[in-house]
Amino acid sequence: MSLLKLTNDTFTDEVLESEIPVLVDFYADWCGPCKMLAPIMDEIAKEYASTVKVVKLNIDEVTDVASEYGVMSIPTLILFKNGKAENQLVGVRPKETIIKEFNLE
């Protein structure tokens, strides 16, 4: 199962208006560390599907959203709750760190 890939048209519906928290993975296709993080994000999406929605946003395709949230380095993970950015992590991190940092359990 691949994660939902956001566009300018789907960001508001899928993230800002979501009933559950949304963990957004800001990435680019050319980014090596982003590719390293991808399988970790897939695991988190499967294991925590009932409590958090995990989505991907390509910063080269959705530049306005990346700029709006100050994404300067990738990969960047931002947790949105009730339409607001709550917490952010930059760089590749182990699965356990991501789970703990974003309080997914």
MDTraj code that builds the backbone (N, CA, C; nanometers):
import mdtraj as md
import numpy as np

residues = "MET SER LEU LEU LYS LEU THR ASN ASP THR PHE THR ASP GLU VAL LEU GLU SER GLU ILE PRO VAL LEU VAL ASP PHE TYR ALA ASP TRP CYS GLY PRO CYS LYS MET LEU ALA PRO ILE MET ASP GLU ILE ALA LYS GLU TYR ALA SER THR VAL LYS VAL VAL LYS LEU ASN ILE ASP GLU VAL THR ASP VAL ALA SER GLU TYR GLY VAL MET SER ILE PRO THR LEU ILE LEU PHE LYS ASN GLY LYS ALA GLU ASN GLN LEU VAL GLY VAL ARG PRO LYS GLU THR ILE ILE LYS GLU PHE ASN LEU GLU".split()
xyz = np.array([
    [0.0841, -0.1186, 0.0000],
    [0.0000, 0.0000, 0.0000],
    [0.0878, 0.1237, 0.0000],
    [0.0683, 0.2118, -0.0959],
    [0.1463, 0.3355, -0.0951],
    [0.0638, 0.4446, -0.0281],
    [0.1335, 0.5375, 0.0321],
    [0.0677, 0.6456, 0.1038],
    [0.0035, 0.7429, 0.0061],
    [-0.1017, 0.8083, 0.0515],
    [-0.1682, 0.9098, -0.0284],
    [-0.0703, 1.0228, -0.0559],
    [-0.0599, 1.0616, -0.1813],
    [0.0281, 1.1706, -0.2222],
    [-0.0571, 1.2960, -0.2400],
    [-0.0265, 1.3988, -0.1634],
    [-0.1053, 1.5215, -0.1647],
    [-0.0729, 1.6096, -0.2847],
    [-0.1723, 1.6886, -0.3233],
    [-0.1558, 1.7916, -0.4256],
    [-0.2063, 1.9231, -0.3673],
    [-0.1913, 2.0309, -0.4415],
    [-0.2483, 2.1589, -0.3977],
    [-0.3984, 2.1456, -0.3759],
    [-0.4641, 2.0660, -0.4599],
    [-0.6089, 2.0510, -0.4530],
    [-0.6557, 1.9640, -0.3366],
    [-0.5725, 1.8726, -0.2895],
    [-0.6167, 1.7799, -0.1845],
    [-0.5660, 1.8152, -0.0447],
    [-0.4715, 1.9064, -0.0333],
    [-0.4121, 1.9366, 0.0971],
    [-0.5164, 1.9803, 0.1997],
    [-0.6013, 2.0740, 0.1631],
    [-0.7000, 2.1248, 0.2588],
    [-0.7932, 2.0140, 0.3056],
    [-0.8507, 1.9384, 0.2125],
    [-0.9440, 1.8313, 0.2495],
    [-0.8771, 1.7219, 0.3318],
    [-0.7619, 1.6767, 0.2881],
    [-0.6966, 1.5613, 0.3510],
    [-0.6240, 1.5941, 0.4813],
    [-0.5772, 1.7178, 0.4944],
    [-0.4971, 1.7541, 0.6123],
    [-0.5703, 1.8530, 0.7033],
    [-0.6008, 1.9695, 0.6516],
    [-0.6558, 2.0751, 0.7360],
    [-0.7972, 2.0451, 0.7851],
    [-0.8740, 1.9686, 0.7081],
    [-1.0114, 1.9381, 0.7479],
    [-1.0289, 1.7944, 0.7971],
    [-0.9184, 1.7259, 0.8235],
    [-0.9240, 1.5873, 0.8687],
    [-0.9782, 1.5775, 1.0108],
    [-1.0575, 1.4744, 1.0337],
    [-1.1130, 1.4474, 1.1667],
    [-1.0081, 1.3892, 1.2617],
    [-0.9065, 1.3236, 1.2055],
    [-0.8012, 1.2636, 1.2874],
    [-0.6689, 1.3341, 1.2575],
    [-0.5694, 1.3210, 1.3460],
    [-0.4388, 1.3812, 1.3188],
    [-0.3795, 1.3293, 1.1879],
    [-0.3014, 1.4149, 1.1229],
    [-0.2387, 1.3801, 0.9954],
    [-0.0886, 1.4055, 1.0057],
    [-0.0100, 1.3035, 0.9747],
    [0.1346, 1.3153, 0.9714],
    [0.1768, 1.3306, 0.8256],
    [0.2300, 1.4485, 0.7931],
    [0.2675, 1.4783, 0.6549],
    [0.4182, 1.4620, 0.6393],
    [0.4562, 1.3817, 0.5413],
    [0.5962, 1.3585, 0.5058],
    [0.6287, 1.4483, 0.3864],
    [0.7018, 1.5569, 0.4115],
    [0.7468, 1.6464, 0.3051],
    [0.8742, 1.5864, 0.2471],
    [0.8742, 1.5595, 0.1165],
    [0.9847, 1.4881, 0.0533],
    [1.0050, 1.5375, -0.0898],
    [1.1065, 1.4819, -0.1563],
    [1.1273, 1.5015, -0.3006],
    [1.1779, 1.3697, -0.3578],
    [1.1469, 1.3454, -0.4845],
    [1.1874, 1.2192, -0.5485],
    [1.3390, 1.2027, -0.5543],
    [1.4142, 1.3118, -0.5627],
    [1.5596, 1.3075, -0.5776],
    [1.6322, 1.2969, -0.4428],
    [1.5594, 1.3005, -0.3334],
    [1.6178, 1.3076, -0.1984],
    [1.6494, 1.1681, -0.1437],
    [1.7789, 1.1364, -0.1287],
    [1.8215, 1.0074, -0.0750],
    [1.7681, 0.9791, 0.0639],
    [1.7826, 1.0726, 0.1596],
    [1.7284, 1.0481, 0.2931],
    [1.5765, 1.0264, 0.2926],
    [1.5066, 1.0929, 0.2007],
    [1.3612, 1.0734, 0.1904],
    [1.3297, 0.9290, 0.1509],
    [1.4110, 0.8742, 0.0613],
    [1.3917, 0.7354, 0.0192],
    [1.4187, 0.6393, 0.1346],
    [1.5135, 0.6749, 0.2213],
    [1.5429, 0.5927, 0.3389],
    [1.4255, 0.5951, 0.4379],
    [1.3588, 0.7089, 0.4470],
    [1.2487, 0.7249, 0.5415],
    [1.1194, 0.6590, 0.4927],
    [1.1038, 0.6447, 0.3621],
    [0.9779, 0.5959, 0.3037],
    [0.9270, 0.4645, 0.3636],
    [1.0110, 0.3596, 0.3772],
    [0.9581, 0.2347, 0.4348],
    [0.9159, 0.2494, 0.5808],
    [0.9811, 0.3381, 0.6533],
    [0.9435, 0.3636, 0.7928],
    [0.8050, 0.4271, 0.7971],
    [0.7817, 0.5222, 0.7081],
    [0.6516, 0.5885, 0.7035],
    [0.5412, 0.4910, 0.6623],
    [0.5734, 0.3995, 0.5704],
    [0.4767, 0.2971, 0.5315],
    [0.4378, 0.2103, 0.6518],
    [0.5362, 0.1710, 0.7316],
    [0.5097, 0.0897, 0.8511],
    [0.4221, 0.1654, 0.9500],
    [0.4556, 0.2911, 0.9743],
    [0.3775, 0.3724, 1.0683],
    [0.2337, 0.3864, 1.0178],
    [0.2183, 0.4095, 0.8882],
    [0.0835, 0.4245, 0.8305],
    [-0.0003, 0.2992, 0.8532],
    [0.0594, 0.1828, 0.8384],
    [-0.0137, 0.0570, 0.8566],
    [-0.0446, 0.0327, 1.0038],
    [0.0545, 0.0525, 1.0895],
    [0.0387, 0.0198, 1.2312],
    [-0.0524, 0.1162, 1.3063],
    [-0.0586, 0.2401, 1.2631],
    [-0.1353, 0.3417, 1.3357],
    [-0.2516, 0.3965, 1.2537],
    [-0.2990, 0.3193, 1.1569],
    [-0.4046, 0.3644, 1.0656],
    [-0.5316, 0.4092, 1.1376],
    [-0.5581, 0.3529, 1.2534],
    [-0.6815, 0.3896, 1.3250],
    [-0.6692, 0.5214, 1.4015],
    [-0.5471, 0.5692, 1.4217],
    [-0.5310, 0.6906, 1.5031],
    [-0.4677, 0.8085, 1.4297],
    [-0.3991, 0.7822, 1.3193],
    [-0.3340, 0.8915, 1.2461],
    [-0.3332, 0.8587, 1.0971],
    [-0.3528, 0.9618, 1.0161],
    [-0.3435, 0.9471, 0.8708],
    [-0.2024, 0.9904, 0.8313],
    [-0.1318, 0.9076, 0.7545],
    [0.0033, 0.9395, 0.7093],
    [-0.0023, 0.9658, 0.5589],
    [0.0479, 1.0836, 0.5189],
    [0.0436, 1.1233, 0.3782],
    [0.1792, 1.1796, 0.3363],
    [0.1989, 1.1894, 0.2040],
    [0.3240, 1.2416, 0.1492],
    [0.2954, 1.3684, 0.0698],
    [0.3910, 1.4624, 0.0742],
    [0.3787, 1.5840, -0.0031],
    [0.5123, 1.6126, -0.0705],
    [0.5127, 1.6089, -0.2030],
    [0.6338, 1.6343, -0.2808],
    [0.6555, 1.7850, -0.2882],
    [0.7646, 1.8324, -0.2283],
    [0.7883, 1.9765, -0.2212],
    [0.8155, 2.0388, -0.3578],
    [0.8549, 1.9591, -0.4554],
    [0.8776, 2.0112, -0.5899],
    [0.7460, 2.0307, -0.6652],
    [0.6420, 1.9615, -0.6241],
    [0.5120, 1.9707, -0.6909],
    [0.4131, 2.0595, -0.6163],
    [0.4289, 2.0696, -0.4852],
    [0.3363, 2.1470, -0.4018],
    [0.4188, 2.2505, -0.3247],
    [0.4798, 2.3400, -0.3994],
    [0.5744, 2.4349, -0.3405],
    [0.5085, 2.5345, -0.2451],
    [0.3854, 2.5749, -0.2736],
    [0.3184, 2.6739, -0.1887],
    [0.2992, 2.6235, -0.0462],
    [0.2575, 2.4982, -0.0331],
    [0.2330, 2.4413, 0.0999],
    [0.3653, 2.4263, 0.1753],
    [0.4672, 2.3768, 0.1080],
    [0.5986, 2.3623, 0.1724],
    [0.6484, 2.4971, 0.2229],
    [0.6342, 2.6001, 0.1426],
    [0.6773, 2.7352, 0.1837],
    [0.5944, 2.7863, 0.3005],
    [0.4644, 2.7654, 0.2941],
    [0.3752, 2.8148, 0.3990],
    [0.4118, 2.7593, 0.5359],
    [0.4583, 2.6343, 0.5398],
    [0.4931, 2.5719, 0.6674],
    [0.6425, 2.5747, 0.6960],
    [0.7166, 2.6536, 0.6205],
    [0.8579, 2.6764, 0.6484],
    [0.9470, 2.5558, 0.6297],
    [0.9122, 2.4678, 0.5381],
    [0.9935, 2.3489, 0.5138],
    [1.1174, 2.3915, 0.4346],
    [1.2332, 2.3853, 0.5015],
    [1.3593, 2.4285, 0.4415],
    [1.4506, 2.3104, 0.4094],
    [1.4323, 2.1998, 0.4798],
    [1.5129, 2.0787, 0.4614],
    [1.4182, 1.9600, 0.4527],
    [1.4617, 1.8590, 0.3790],
    [1.3801, 1.7388, 0.3695],
    [1.4657, 1.6166, 0.3995],
    [1.4053, 1.5119, 0.4491],
    [1.2644, 1.5005, 0.4810],
    [1.2264, 1.5806, 0.6059],
    [1.1051, 1.6332, 0.6034],
    [1.0455, 1.6986, 0.7193],
    [0.9117, 1.6332, 0.7441],
    [0.8848, 1.6021, 0.8692],
    [0.7560, 1.5464, 0.9102],
    [0.6852, 1.6506, 0.9953],
    [0.5592, 1.6770, 0.9633],
    [0.4787, 1.7697, 1.0427],
    [0.3486, 1.7005, 1.0785],
    [0.3145, 1.7044, 1.2074],
    [0.1884, 1.6488, 1.2549],
    [0.0856, 1.7610, 1.2634],
    [-0.0267, 1.7418, 1.1954],
    [-0.1370, 1.8370, 1.1981],
    [-0.2502, 1.7796, 1.2821],
    [-0.3036, 1.8642, 1.3719],
    [-0.4207, 1.8272, 1.4514],
    [-0.5194, 1.9420, 1.4410],
    [-0.6419, 1.9076, 1.4088],
    [-0.7470, 2.0084, 1.3954],
    [-0.7060, 2.1231, 1.3032],
    [-0.6370, 2.0890, 1.1955],
    [-0.6004, 2.1879, 1.0949],
    [-0.4790, 2.2729, 1.1269],
    [-0.4113, 2.2428, 1.2366],
    [-0.2951, 2.3220, 1.2761],
    [-0.1701, 2.2345, 1.2874],
    [-0.0562, 2.2905, 1.2466],
    [0.0714, 2.2203, 1.2608],
    [0.1076, 2.2177, 1.4087],
    [0.1205, 2.0972, 1.4643],
    [0.1459, 2.0808, 1.6079],
    [0.2919, 2.0540, 1.6411],
    [0.3581, 1.9752, 1.5572],
    [0.4932, 1.9320, 1.5890],
    [0.5663, 1.8998, 1.4594],
    [0.6997, 1.9102, 1.4642],
    [0.7789, 1.8911, 1.3426],
    [0.9106, 1.8211, 1.3748],
    [0.9523, 1.7335, 1.2846],
    [1.0826, 1.6666, 1.2911],
    [1.1493, 1.6814, 1.1548],
    [1.2788, 1.7088, 1.1551],
    [1.3537, 1.7205, 1.0299],
    [1.4593, 1.6113, 1.0260],
    [1.4700, 1.5451, 0.9113],
    [1.5717, 1.4423, 0.8930],
    [1.5172, 1.3026, 0.9131],
    [1.6008, 1.2055, 0.8770],
    [1.5631, 1.0648, 0.8929],
    [1.5788, 1.0279, 1.0397],
    [1.4762, 0.9666, 1.0938],
    [1.4777, 0.9226, 1.2332],
    [1.4286, 0.7790, 1.2395],
    [1.4701, 0.7065, 1.3422],
    [1.4179, 0.5703, 1.3596],
    [1.2671, 0.5742, 1.3865],
    [1.2023, 0.4671, 1.3521],
    [1.0577, 0.4554, 1.3699],
    [1.0164, 0.4870, 1.5140],
    [1.0894, 0.4324, 1.6097],
    [1.0555, 0.4529, 1.7512],
    [1.0605, 0.6004, 1.7895],
    [1.1568, 0.6734, 1.7351],
    [1.1693, 0.8162, 1.7647],
    [1.0500, 0.8921, 1.7085],
    [1.0099, 0.8593, 1.5877],
    [0.8949, 0.9262, 1.5254],
    [0.7685, 0.8990, 1.6062],
    [0.7481, 0.7748, 1.6449],
    [0.6297, 0.7376, 1.7234],
    [0.6275, 0.8131, 1.8551],
    [0.7409, 0.8185, 1.9233],
    [0.7486, 0.8868, 2.0518],
    [0.7322, 1.0380, 2.0353],
    [0.8022, 1.0968, 1.9399],
    [0.7986, 1.2418, 1.9199],
    [0.6579, 1.2926, 1.8884],
    [0.5847, 1.2147, 1.8108],
    [0.4509, 1.2574, 1.7705],
    [0.3407, 1.1946, 1.8557],
    [0.3799, 1.1247, 1.9636],
    [0.2818, 1.0675, 2.0564],
    [0.1776, 0.9814, 1.9851],
    [0.2217, 0.8925, 1.8999],
    [0.1286, 0.8126, 1.8204],
    [0.0687, 0.6963, 1.8976],
    [0.1314, 0.6572, 2.0078],
    [0.0795, 0.5429, 2.0836],
    [-0.0198, 0.5897, 2.1877],
])
top = md.Topology()
chain = top.add_chain()
for i, resn in enumerate(residues, 1):
    res = top.add_residue(resn, chain, resSeq=i)
    for name in ("N", "CA", "C"):
        top.add_atom(name, md.element.get_by_symbol(name[0]), res)
traj = md.Trajectory(xyz[None], top)
